[in-house]
């Protein structure tokens, strides 16, 4: 009897270990599992420098502000080269897009797939460049979005399977929304390219549905599980937060929100959506699952605190982020939107906040990575600076016990070395 119980415990432990290991190794989309910016991994480094806790540093073949993703020990990241990089003039005809595969343990580049863009592109992209969209993976293939150059499907060896256009327009601020996967669909917010939300069949690359009304929207759509067990796709546009059926593209509901262009992506917790945005910097909480105009029935609160670019995280009854606009770190109560703290940090992030190991990791553009305690009292634990003089626009990710940071020029693996 004891041996049987022991065998059961050992088997259960193995299952738990394998589950945790698989979860720890994979970061499949922008902001990780569920697009929430949250990792369950522990024992991550708090401090680092060029001489402390840097496991490897790898020069990238081009610039970019997209984040890497992780699948089975490999990092996949996009870049651009040949045109539009700092301190170079070049010809637009030389612009090259890249999909790069990197060994997460060594930092060695395994392959670099070069892609010919659809030209002409925007002559200049302010701040972000031509590779701002983070890839997504379903564990078998890679899905990329490169603005007017289209949506791509690659296998894990870097072979292109299909390429589909979702629009041809450009903008001086570029295209920055990342693909989201739902069942058999790749969904992209092609606000810049065609003012549309577009779903593409993963197998064939054919368009399945298209929904208009994506006005001034630079945020990645967010899948939220509703109280009835279904899913809605939420996206913020000028003036509205929209809830869409991910199977059909049909609008389910809309909530009056921020009358400005929107960059931060929505996060959710227990069916409640939390959205930031606008130059007026607002935060809004909306309950999912409504129908029609839900402004009066499902909008829970609105706060005069927000961000123009950065997305937040939810933790233990609170919403956390650092604003790129006024450079304040914020903590708000999920219950009523009341501000628990607003602290000036002095550095500007474009990256979204990462929650891991009870800490908040905020990558700033030029001032290092700030580490805060994830609690409703402001506590700065560290400010970690590297010698890299290029810009850090990409959000950090977690990969099997390490932090991965990306600047315009380099990819870094940050790990406790002793």
N, C-alpha and C positions, 0 to 999 in steps of 0.2 A: 504494500500500500504506500509506504513512504517512498519507495523507488518510483512508483507510478506518478506520485505527486511531484517528486523531484524532476522527473522527465518532463512533466507538463510545464513546470516552472522554467526549466531550461529552454524548452521549445518556445514558450511565450517570450522569454527574454531575447531569443534569437530574432523572433518576428519583430519585436519592438526595436531591437538594434538595427535590423535591416531597414525598417521603416524610417527610423531617425536618420540613418546614413543616407538613404535615398533622398530624403527631404533636404538634408544638409548640403548635398552635392549639387542640387539643381536650383537654379534661379531662372525661371523660364521666360520671363517677359519684363517689360518696364515695371520697376518697383516690385519685382519678385512675385511669389505666389499670391494670386488674387489681386495684384496691383496695389497692395496695401503698404509697401515699404517696411515690412516687418520680417525679421528673422528669428527663429527659435534657437539658434546656436548660442553657445556660451563660451566663456573663457577667451574672449576676443581682446586684442590689445587696446589699451587706453592711450598710451603714448607711443610716439615714433618720431624718427628723424632720418636723415640720410645715413646715419651711422647706427641707428637703433631700430630693430624690429621690421626692417625692410628685407623680405625674403628674396625678392627679385624686382628688377626694373627693366622694362623692355620698350625700346623705341618703336613707335608705330609707323607704318608706311605712309601715314597721312594724318591730317587733323580730323577732329570730330567732337561733338558734344553728346553723342549717344552713349548710353551705358552698355557695358557688356552683359551678356547672359551666360548662364552656366548649364551645361548638360554633360553628365558622366565624366567629370574631370576636365572638360574642355571649355574654354571661354570663346565666345563668338562676339565680335565687335565690328562696327562699320566705321569707315574713314573716307576721306576724299583727299586727292593730291593733284598737283599740276596747275592749279588755278585757285585764287582766292585765299591762299594761306598767308600768314603774317610775313611781312618783309619780302614778299615776292610779287611780281607783276604777272607774268605768264600770259598765255592766251586761253580764252575760254575753250577753244578746241582741244586743249591739253587736259581739261578737267577729267579726272578718273575717279570713279567710285570703287570702294573696296569692301569686301567681306573677309575678315581675317579670323583664323582659328588659332588659338594659343593654348599650349599646355599649361594648366593652372598650377602644376607643381614646380615647373622649371622656368616658365615664362617664355619658352621657345616658341617661335612662330611655326606652326605646322603647315599651314598653307595660307596663301593670300590670293583670293579670287578678285580679279579686276573686272569692272563692269563699265561699259560705255554708257554715259548718261544721254538722255534726250535733251538736245540743245535747240534753241538758246535757253540757258538758265538765267535767273536773276543775275545782273552784273555784279551785285554786291549783296551779301547777306549779313545783316547787322548782328554781331555777337556770336551767332550760332553756326554759321557755315552750311555746307551742303550734306552733312551727315549727322543730323540731330535725332533721328528716329531709332529707337532701340529695337532690335530684332525680337522675334517670339519663336518658341519651339513647342511642338506637341510631343517631343521625345523621339520623333522619327525624321522630321524635316525642319528646315529653318524658313521663316517667313519674314521678308523685309519690305519696308516702304521707303522709297526714295523720291517722294514728291511727284513732280511731273514725269520723272523717269519711270514711275510705276511701282506696282507691288510685285514681288518676286518670291518664288519658291525654289529652294536649293536642297539637295540632299546633304548629308553630314560630311561628305567628302568635297563639298564645294562645287558640285555640278548643278547648273541651272536647269530646272524642270519646266517652269513657265514664267512668263512676264506679262502683266496686265496693266493697262493704263486706266487711271480713275479720274483723269482730268489733265489739263495742259497749262493752267494759269500758274503764275509765280507771284512772290511777294518779297519786298525788301527785308522782311524779318524771317524769310525762309519758311520751311515746312517742318513742323516738329512733332507731329502726333505719331504714336507707335501703334503697330497692329495688335489686335486682341483676337484670341481664338475662342470660338464657341461651337461645339459639336463639329459639324463638317464645314464651318465657315471661317474665313479670315475677314475681320471687320476693321476698316480704317476710316478715320475721320479725315475726309478729303476736303476740308473747309477751304483751304487755299486753292486747291487744284480745280474744284468744281462746285464748291458750296454744298457738298453732299456727304452723307454717311453711306458707305458702300460695303456690301458683303459679297465675298468672292468664294466660290466653291474650292475647297482645299485641293481636291483631286484634279480638277480640270482647269482651274484658273478662270472659269467663266463667271460673269457677274450674276448673282442670284437676286439681289434687291438693291435699291438705291432710294435714299430718303433725302429730300432737300432741307433747306433751312439752317444749314451749318454756318451761321453768320459770325464772322470774327472769332473763330474758335480754334485755339492752338492746343487743346487738351486731349489726352488719350481717353477714349470711352472706358467706362467702368461697369463691370458686371456685378450686380447685386442680387443676392438670394432673398426673395420676398418671404413674407410670413406663411404663404400657402405652399412654399417649396419650389416655386417657379423662379425664373430669372428675368430681370429687366436690365437693359443696357442704358446707363445714364451718361449724359454728356451735357456740358455747359456751353451755351452760346450767348451771344449778346442779348441781354434782358431776360433770358430764360434758362432754367434747368429742365432738360427734357428726359422723359422716360420712354424707351422704345422697346418693342418686342424684338429680341435678337433673332428670332426665326424668320420674321417677315419684314422688319423695318418699319412696321406701322407704329405711329406715335400712340402711346398709351396715356400719357399725362404731361402736363407742363406746369412749372411753378415760376412765378415772377421772381427774378433774381437781380443780376447786376447789369446795368445798362452801359456796358463797355466791352472791349475785347477781353477774352478770357484765356489764360494759359494754365493755371494749376489744374491738376486732375482731381476728380472726386475720389474720396475714400468712403467706406461704409462700415457700420458695425451694427449687428442685430437689425438689419433692414433699414437703418437710418443712414441717409446720405449726408456727407459733410463737404461743402464746397467753399473754396476761397476764390478771390479774383478781383480784377479791376484796379484801375489807378486810385480809386477811392478806398480800396482795401477793405472788403467786407468778408464776413464768414456767415454761412447760412446752413441750417440743419433742416432736412426735409425727410419725411417718412415716405418710403417707397410703397407701391401697391395701389396708388390712387388711379383715378380715371378722369380725363378732362382737365380743366384748370383747377389745380389743387392748392392754389395760393392761400385760400382762406381755410382749408381743411387739413392740409398736411405739412404746411410750413411751421416748424416748431419754434425757431428763433432766428434772429439775425443780429450779428454783433459788428461793431465798428472796429474790427481788427481783421487783418487779412494779409494777402501777399499778391504781387502782380505776376510772379513767375512760379514760385516754389509751392510744392504740394505738401500736405501735412501727414501726420500719423495719429492713430488712435491708440491710447494705452490707459488701462485702468481708470476708466471714467473721465478721461481728459483728451483734449486735442492739442497737439504740439506742432510747432513749426518755427522757422525763422524767416522773417520777411526780407525780401530783396529790396523792397521799396524804402522802408524806414530803418532797416537793419536792426529790428527788435526781435528778440526771442519771445514767443507767446506760449501761454498755457491757458486753455479755456475749459470750462466745465461742459461736459456733454449734456448735462441735464438742462441747463438754461442759457448756455453761452456766456456766462459771466467770466470775466478775465481774472485768472488766478495770479498770473504775473505777466508783465510786459517789461523786458529788460533790454536796454541798448547793448548790442555786442560789437558794433563798429565795423564789422566786415560784411561784405555783400555776397550772399549765395545766389546762384541760379539753380543749383542742385536741390532736389527734394530731400527731406529729412529721412534718415534711416533709423529704425528702432531695433536694437539688438542688445542682448545681454544686460537689460535694465538701463541702457544708456541711449542717448540720442547722438547720432553722428551727423554733423552738418558740414559739408564741404563748401568752403567759400571760394570765390573766383580767383582771388590772388592773395588771400591772407591766411591760408592753411585750413586744416580741418578742426572744427570745434567739437568737443565732446561734453555733453551735458548729462546730468542725472535725470532719469525719466521719472520725475516726481513733481507735484504741483508747487514746489518751492524751488526757485532758480538756484542752481549750483553748477558752476563751470568746473569740470574735472580736468580739462586739458585743452591746449591749443597747439596743434602739431603742424609744423611747417617743414616743407621740403625745399630743396634748392631749385627745383623746377621753376623757371620764370615764365613759362607759358600759362595759359588760362585753364582753370578747372571748372568746366560747366557741367560735366556729367555727374549724375547721382551715383553714390557709392553702392556696392553690393557686397553680399557675403558669400563666400565660397569655401565650404569645408573647413571651417575654423579660421579663415582669413578674411581680411577686408581687401577688396579690389577697388583701387582708385584709378581714374582716368583723366589725364590732362590732354591738352591739344597735342602734345608731343609724345607722351609716355603712358604706359600702363604699369601700375605698381601693385605688388602683393604685400600687404602688411600683415605680419604674423608675430605672435609671441615667440621669440627666439631662445628664451631660457626660462 
